[in-house]
Amino acid sequence: TKLSLKNQVDDLLDELRDFYRGKVKTPLSALRQRYDLLLMKVLTLLQDSDTALASAISLSREAIWDILKDPNKFSQI
């Protein structure tokens, strides 16, 4: 499960890189949907085993997306 999640995160980050380079025409709103679904998977996996981490991720959801959606901030990660 961890490896699958890591691969999904890597795929999303690669697609965001390609989006900012103009290589894909996927709208940012579609990438946001993928991000939301991925976070839901993570939160579902954590909700019983690590509620503090699940809560921290949930509270940081918008702040993380704000970094990902900004090409300048994204280029720094």
Residue pairs with C-beta under 8 A, 6 or more apart in sequence:
1 45
5 38
5 41
5 42
5 45
8 38
8 41
9 38
12 31
12 34
12 35
12 38
15 24
15 26
15 31
15 34
16 31
16 68
16 74
17 74
18 24
19 26
19 28
19 31
20 71
20 74
20 75
28 69
31 68
32 65
32 69
35 65
35 68
39 57
39 61
42 54
42 57
43 54
43 57
43 58
46 53
46 54
46 57
47 54
66 73
67 73
67 74
67 77
68 74
